[in-house]
Amino acid sequence: MEKKTLTFALMDAPYENSRTVTALRLIDIAARRGYNLTVFAYEGAVSLTFAKQAAHANAVHGRDAAQEDHPLPKDWAAALFSSAEKSGGKIDWINCGLCVDERGVGESIPGARRGSPGDLWKAAEASDNTLIIGTR
């Protein structure tokens, strides 16, 4: 049986709402099933793979960074790459370059790359299905 290819387009920034977490859960399921995936991140979603994310302390609650244990979306994305590889699939994670420039998040974790909206079009044409998760 031929391996299926899925494309996901994400728009929301990390932490802003549950859509991002839901999308990452769907991507995780597909990665664990060995699908080949394209993730096109645009608008605030380009921050998901920003390499300079850092855990922080919470002085209000008197906790250090380890105690705060705040999740970092870049770690979630890295885990997706790992899951896909272990399951025989792959993820082509494309960050919209225009959105990256606007937000100053040009340094991404390994596995994410810079692209353009044209890459979303090409990925959607080459995929068995495409899910676009908008903001409204």
C-alpha positions in Angstrom: 0.0 0.0 0.0 1.3 3.4 -1.0 2.2 5.7 1.9 -0.3 8.6 2.4 0.8 12.2 2.4 -1.0 14.8 4.4 -0.6 18.6 4.6 -1.4 20.7 7.6 -1.5 24.5 7.5 -1.3 26.2 10.9 -1.8 29.8 11.6 -2.0 30.4 15.4 0.9 31.3 17.6 1.9 28.9 20.4 0.0 29.4 23.7 -2.7 31.6 22.2 -5.5 29.0 22.0 -6.3 25.4 21.9 -6.3 25.2 18.1 -2.5 24.9 18.0 -2.4 22.1 20.5 -5.2 20.3 18.7 -3.3 20.6 15.4 -0.1 19.3 17.0 -2.1 16.3 18.4 -3.5 15.5 14.9 0.0 15.8 13.4 1.4 13.6 16.2 -1.2 10.9 15.4 -0.4 11.0 11.7 3.4 11.0 12.4 3.0 7.9 14.6 1.1 6.2 11.8 4.0 6.7 9.5 2.4 9.2 7.1 4.5 11.6 5.2 3.6 15.1 6.4 4.0 18.6 5.3 3.3 21.3 7.9 3.0 24.8 6.5 3.2 27.4 9.3 2.2 30.9 8.6 1.3 34.0 10.7 2.1 33.4 14.4 2.6 29.6 13.8 6.1 30.3 12.5 7.1 30.8 16.1 6.4 27.1 16.9 9.8 26.1 15.7 11.8 29.2 16.9 15.0 27.8 18.3 15.6 30.5 20.9 12.5 29.7 23.0 13.6 29.3 26.6 12.1 28.0 29.8 11.6 30.7 32.4 11.2 31.0 36.1 8.0 32.4 37.7 8.9 35.0 40.3 5.3 35.6 41.2 4.9 32.0 42.3 8.5 31.7 43.5 9.4 28.8 41.2 12.6 28.4 39.2 12.5 27.4 35.5 12.7 23.7 36.4 9.9 23.9 38.9 7.8 26.0 36.5 8.3 23.3 33.8 6.8 25.4 31.2 6.4 23.5 27.9 8.2 24.9 24.8 6.5 24.4 21.4 9.9 23.9 19.8 10.3 20.8 21.9 6.8 19.6 20.8 7.8 20.1 17.2 11.1 18.3 17.7 9.1 15.4 19.2 6.9 15.3 16.1 10.0 15.0 13.9 11.3 12.1 16.0 7.9 10.3 16.0 7.7 10.5 12.3 11.2 9.2 11.8 10.6 6.3 14.2 7.4 5.4 12.3 9.0 5.5 8.9 7.5 8.8 7.8 8.8 12.2 7.5 7.8 15.8 8.2 8.6 18.7 5.9 8.0 21.7 8.1 7.9 24.9 6.2 7.7 28.3 7.8 6.4 31.1 5.7 9.4 33.3 5.2 7.4 36.5 5.0 5.9 35.7 8.4 9.3 34.7 9.8 10.7 38.1 8.8 7.8 40.0 10.3 8.2 38.3 13.7 12.0 38.0 13.8 11.9 34.3 14.4 14.4 33.2 11.7 16.3 30.7 13.7 14.4 27.4 13.6 15.1 24.0 15.1 16.6 21.4 12.8 13.9 20.0 10.5 12.1 23.2 9.9 12.8 25.3 6.9 11.9 28.6 5.3 9.5 28.6 2.4 6.7 30.6 0.7 3.0 30.4 0.3 3.7 28.7 -3.0 5.1 25.8 -1.1 1.7 25.3 0.6 0.1 25.2 -2.8 2.6 22.6 -4.1 2.2 20.5 -0.9 -1.6 20.6 -1.1 -1.5 19.4 -4.7 0.9 16.6 -3.9 -1.0 15.4 -0.8 -3.9 13.0 -0.3 -5.5 15.5 2.0 -5.0 19.0 3.4 -6.2 20.4 6.7 -6.0 24.2 7.1 -6.5 25.3 10.6 -7.5 29.0 10.5 -7.9 31.4 13.4 -11.7 31.7 13.3 
